[in-house]
């Protein structure tokens, strides 16, 4: 058992290639538990971003497989590392949001990585418009063994209220929002076990006056094998929770849920 610990390293801005929008501090939250095989690549992916104003919050749920040792070997300026018990991924993500200090907040899961070194620079550039509250892009699902092998391409497309009621959502790992948004919606609802990210998306995009920006390119590579799609019982539970979120946010019902689930089929066709 790994003892609860917190490691903080002050943010230092390294002299990197000048990129438009550098004045914006972006907080990236990574929740992790027992991901010894992949966490180093995730950490390097954040460290390699050309946007220099980056705070990386790594929230570990007391891993027992050596994950903490890997993280400690990769600690650098701009990293906040916490290892302590939690009640699940959304509890860990809420901890990360609560500890963050960035102007903008996003998430990179412990199995995932940015598609290029310019992702956060492009996110910062989109937020130069002060009216924009949320920025998102495309995502590819890749093989566990080979992150260069694309299995599924999630092309998000432009947001519209009508699309939301027809099952649209942005890939959550590509979504960045202003701090004020989380202050308004109250973070992730931890009564959900699988679909709190969808509930959060519905809260953000369900407003009539929401302003968002779409970056039409791949921002994140996600390894296959996430919790929501790991087994048939999880898929069934995810659908039940998605339906609950739709009804709670008054966005739609069974037709919206069906459209959301069937929209994934074309993502596999597009990846061939």
N, C-alpha and C positions, 0 to 999 in steps of 0.2 A: 504494500500500500504506500502510495506517495503522499507525503505530508503536505497539508495545504500550504501554499506559498504564493507570494506576489513578488514579481521582479519588475522594476520600473527602470527604464533608461530614458533620460531626457532627450527630447527631440533636438537633433542637430541638422541643419540644412546644408547638405553637401553642395559644392559648386558643380552643377551639371549643365548640360546644354540648355540654353534659355528656351523656354516654351511659353507661348501665350497662356495667361491664366495662372501663372505660378503663385500668385498671392493667396490662393485659396487652399486652406488646410483640409485635406480629405482623410476621414477616419475609415479604415477598413477593419471590420470585425470578423475574426475567424473563430468559430466554436469547434472544439476538437475533443475527442475521447478515443484513445486506442487507435490511432492512425499513424503508427510508427513508419509504415512503408511509404506514405505519401506526403506527410506534413513538411518535410524538408523542401520538396519541390514547390509547395504552396508558399512557404516563407521566402524562397528565392525569387518566386514570381513577383511578390510584393516588393521585395528589396530592389528588383531590377527595373521598377517603373521610373521613367524619365522625369515625371512630375516629382519634384523634390519635397513638396510640403505634404508628406504622408505620415499618418499615425497608424500603426498596426497594433490592434488589440487582439491578443491570442488568449482565448478563454478556455482553459482545459478543465474537464470534469474529473480530475484525479485519475488520469490514465495509469494503467498498470503494465503496459507492454514496452516501455522504454520511450514513449512519445515525449515525455518531459525532458529526458536527456537530449533527444534530438533538438528540441526547441531551444534548450539552453546553449547548445553548441552554435546555434544560428542567431543568438541575440545580437542586436545591433542598436545603433541610435534610431529612435523613433518607434521602438517596440515596447508595448506594455504586456507583460506575461503574467497571467493569473492561473493558479492551479488550486482548485477547491471543489468540494462536492456541489452538484447542481441537480435539478429535478428534470433535466431534459434539454434538448437543443434550444428551445425557445427561451428557457430560463437563462441559458448561457448567452444567447444573443442579446437579451434584455440587459444582462450585466455589462456586456460590451458597449451597448448604446449608452448606458448610464455612466460608464467610466470614460467615454470618449469626449473629446474636446474640439472636434473638427467642425467646420462650417457645413460640411456635407458628409453623409454617412452611407456606407454600403457594406456588402458582405462578400467574403470569399471563403467557401467551405474548404475543409481540410483535405478533400480529395481533388480539388479544382485548381486551375491556374488561369492567369490572364492570357489572352490570345496573343498579345504583343506588349512591348515595353511602353507603348504610347497610349494605352487604354485610359489611364487616369488623367493624362494631359487632355485627351479629347473630352472626357467627362467635365473637367474644369472649364474647358473652353465653352461647352454648352451652357454651363451655369453662369457665364459672364452676363447673360441676360437676367437681370435681377427678378424678373417676373416668373422665371422658370422654377418650379418646385421639385420636379422629378425628371431624371434622365435615365434612359435605358437603351439597350441594343440587342443584338442577336446572340445566340448561344449555340454551341455544338456539343452533343454528347459524343464522347470518345471511348474507345476501348480501354478497359482497365489496364491491360498489358501494354498498349501502344497508344499514347495520346495523339499520335499523328493519324490514327485511323478514325475517321468520322463515321458514326453509326446513324446519327439523327441530327438534322439541322433545324433549329427552332428560329425561324425568321419572324421576328415579332411584328413588324409592320407598324403603321401609324395608329395611334390611339383615337378612338371615338367612343362616345357614350353608347351608341348602338352596338359597336363591336363588343363592349364590355358585357352587355346583356345577352350576347350571342356566344359567350364563353371565352372571349379574348382575355389574355393577361400577358404582361411582359415577363420574360424569364427573370425570376426574382434575383438570381445571382448577378444579373447585369444592372439591377435597379439601384440608383443613387438618389437620395432625397435630402433636402435641406433639414437641418436640425429641428427647425420649428415644426416640421411635419410630424416628427415623432413626439414632440411636446404636445401636439394637438390630438393625435390619435391614441397616445398612451402606450406605445410600444406593442409588443406581440401579446396576444391573449393566450396565456399559458394553460387555459382549459382545453385548448386544442392540442393534440399530440402530433399531428402530421400536417394540418392545413392552416396553421396560424399565419404562414406567409401569404396564402391566398386571401385570408381574412384581412390582413394588412393591406394588400393590394386593392381590395374592394373598398376599404376605407379611404385610401389615398385617391383612387381614380373615380370613385363614385360621386364625388362632388361635381356640381355643374360648372364650377368656375376653375377647375384644376388646370394648370398650365404645365405642359411637359414637353420634352424634346426627345426625339428618337434618333439614335446614331445607327444608320443602316449598315452595320458590319458586325462581325463576330467580336465580342468583347471577352467572353469567358469560354474555356473548355472545361466541361464537366464529365467526370468519369461516370460510366454506367454503374448502377447498383445502389442508388439512393434508397433511403428508408421507405419512402412512399411507394416504390415500385419493386420492393424486394421480395414480396410474396403476395399470393392472392388475398389472404386476409388483410394485408396492409392496403392493397389496392381498394378493397371493399370499404375499409375504414376511411381511407382518404376520400372516397366518393361521398360517404355519409357526412364527413366533416365539411367537405366542399359545399354540399347542399345546405348544411346548417349555416355556413358563412354567407351563402347567397341569400337565404331567407332573413338572416339577422341584419344584413346590410340593405335589404329591399332592392336587390339588383335583378333577381330572376328566380327561377325554380328548376323543375326537372328538365325542361327544354334547354335551359342554359347549361345545366350540368352535362346533358347528353352532347350538346354542341362542343363543350369544352373537351370532353373525352375523345370524341371522334375527330377533332381537329388535329390530334397528334398523328393520325395515320399518314397525312400528307407530308409530315416532317420526315418520316422514314423514306418515303418515295423520293423526296428531294435530296436525300443524302446519297443516293446511288450514283 
